[in-house]
Amino acid sequence: MEPIWTVLFQSLLIVMFIISASLKLLRTRSMVQHWSEYRYPFWGMYAIAGLEAAGAALMITAFWFPANRFYAAALFAGLMVGAVHAHLFRAKHKPIMAVNAMLMLVLSVTLLFQ
């Protein structure tokens, strides 16, 4: 049986990435504004949303197929390194704007090296 913190981290990541993918796919005002500040093409927003949704689906399957946790966590870690870079270096946001991405990165890396 998995430790409770593993299940908690997986669940948090699933919820956060489903929300994030949904906000991008729905082109919410905040996502469109951020994406403009990052200076990335808008098709990239849909590509990232697709990767986030795929990672969430993979993390869900990890409850039955534990090996999938590694792949989902690796995908999430890569996405969050990109998110931190986009916030801090592309958009030059204040560090507080990258806190969520950094937290998701820490959770992902923790699951990666479990």
N, C-alpha and C positions, 0 to 999 in steps of 0.2 A: 504494500500500500504506500502511496505517495505521501510525503510529509504535507501537512496542512498549508505551509507557506508556499509550496510549489503550486498547489491547486489555487490558492489565493492570487499568486502572481499571474498564473495563466489566465484566471478569470478577469483580473484587472486589465491585462493586455488585450484580451478579446473585446471587452467592452470599450476600451479607449480607442482601439483601432477600428471597430465598427462605427463608432461615432465619428471619428476622423474621416473615414472613407465616405460616410453618408454626407457629411458637411461639404466635402469636395464635390461629390457627384451631384448634389443639389445646388451647387454654385452659390452657396450662401455669401452674403455681402462680405463677411469677415474673411472668408477664404479667398474670394476674388481680390480683395484689397491686399491681403498678405501675398498672394501669388504675384500681384503686380509689383509689390515692393521687392520681392525676390528677383524680379526681372527674368523669370523663366517663362517659356511659352505655355499657353493655357492647355494645350494638349497634354503637357506634362502633369498637370493637376489630375487629369483623368487616369493617366498611367500610374501615378503614385496611389491614387484611390484604389485602382485595381490591385496593385501589389499589397496594399493594406488589407483589403477584403480577402485576398488569397491567403495572406498570413493569418488572418483571424480564423478563416475556415480550417487552415492547417493546424492551428493551435487548438481548435475545437476537437479535431480528430485525434490530437495527442492524448486526450483522456482515455482513448481506447488503444491507440498505437503510440506508446511513449516516445519512440524514436522520432516522431514528427515534431516533438517539442524542440529538438535541436535545430531543425530546419526553419521552423517558424521563428524561433528566438534569433537565429542568425539573420533572417530577413528583416525582422523588426530592428535589430541592432544597426544594421546597415542603413535602414530608412531613418533611424533617429540620429545617426551621425550626420546624415545629409540634412535633417531638419535643424539640428543645432548649428550647422554651418550656414544654412540659409538664413536663420534668424540673426546670428551674430555677425556674419561676414558679408552676406549678400545684401540683406536689408538693413544691417547695422542697428538692429533693435537693441533695447536695453536687455541685459542678461536675464531679467525677470521673465521676459517673453519666451525664453528657451527652457525655463524650469520644467515644464511638462515634458518636453522632449528629452531632457536629461534624466528625468525620473523614469520614463519609459525605457530609456537606454540602460539605466542601472538594472531595472527589472529584467530586461532581455538578457543582458550579459550575465546576470546572476543565474538565470535558467540555462544559459549556454554552458556555464562551467559547473553546473550542479553535479 
